């Protein structure tokens, strides 16, 4: 299933850059999730950030081409070895001009 923007158009329709916020739950802290996510995002040319949340989840903001962002989201649904991903909740946001990818 693909995300839709607020107007109901398919994600990335008519735009060259999209932004998605993902909250990943499961066993996702203490397994190298953020560092692996940074590597995957950079390898796809996706900008943004990733952080551990106090509730045990990992949160990521991804900006880039629709295909590249979708590739990173697909990876987030699997995670690195040692992780167990229960769920990934993705929301669309307007691009904010992120540059580079950082671990927060």
C-alpha positions in Angstrom: 0.0 0.0 0.0 1.4 3.4 -0.9 1.0 6.5 1.2 -1.2 9.4 0.0 -0.7 13.1 0.6 -3.3 15.3 2.3 -5.1 15.8 -1.0 -5.3 12.1 -1.7 -2.7 12.1 -4.5 -0.2 9.3 -4.6 3.0 10.1 -2.6 5.4 12.1 -4.8 2.9 12.7 -7.6 4.1 15.7 -9.6 6.9 16.4 -7.1 10.6 15.6 -7.2 11.0 15.5 -3.4 9.0 14.0 -0.7 9.2 13.8 3.1 8.1 10.9 5.3 8.2 10.5 9.1 8.5 6.9 10.2 8.1 5.5 13.8 9.5 2.0 14.1 8.5 -0.2 17.0 9.7 -3.6 18.2 13.2 -4.5 19.3 14.9 -1.6 17.5 17.2 0.0 20.1 20.6 -1.4 21.0 20.9 -3.3 17.7 22.6 -0.7 15.5 19.4 0.4 13.9 20.2 4.1 13.7 23.7 3.6 12.3 22.4 1.1 9.7 19.5 3.4 8.8 22.0 6.2 8.2 24.1 4.0 5.9 21.0 2.8 3.9 19.6 6.4 3.6 23.0 7.8 2.5 23.4 5.0 0.0 20.0 6.0 -1.6 20.7 9.7 -1.5 18.1 10.3 1.1 18.4 13.2 3.6 17.0 13.5 7.1 17.7 12.1 10.5 17.0 9.2 12.8 16.8 9.1 16.6 15.9 6.8 19.5 12.7 7.7 21.3 12.1 7.4 25.0 9.3 4.9 24.5 11.7 2.4 22.9 10.8 3.3 19.3 13.1 4.7 16.6 11.9 7.7 14.7 13.2 8.7 11.3 12.5 11.6 8.9 13.4 10.9 5.3 13.5 13.4 2.4 14.4 12.7 -1.2 13.0 11.3 -4.4 9.9 9.2 -4.0 11.6 6.0 -5.1 14.6 6.5 -2.8 12.5 7.3 0.2 10.3 4.2 -0.5 13.5 2.1 -0.7 14.6 3.3 2.8 11.1 2.8 4.2 11.2 -0.8 2.9 14.5 -1.3 4.7 13.0 0.2 7.9 10.3 -2.4 7.8 13.0 -5.1 8.1 15.8 -3.4 10.0 19.4 -4.6 10.6 20.3 -8.1 11.8 19.3 -8.4 15.5 16.3 -6.1 15.2 12.7 -7.3 15.3 10.4 -4.8 13.7 6.8 -5.0 14.9 5.3 -2.0 13.1 6.3 1.1 11.1 3.9 4.0 11.1 4.5 6.4 8.2 3.1 9.9 7.8 3.6 12.3 4.9 4.9 15.9 5.6 5.8 18.8 3.3 9.5 18.7 2.4 11.5 21.0 4.7 14.8 21.0 2.9 16.8 18.5 5.0 20.4 18.2 3.8 22.6 15.2 4.8 21.5 12.4 7.1 22.3 12.6 10.8 21.9 10.5 13.9 20.3 12.5 16.7 
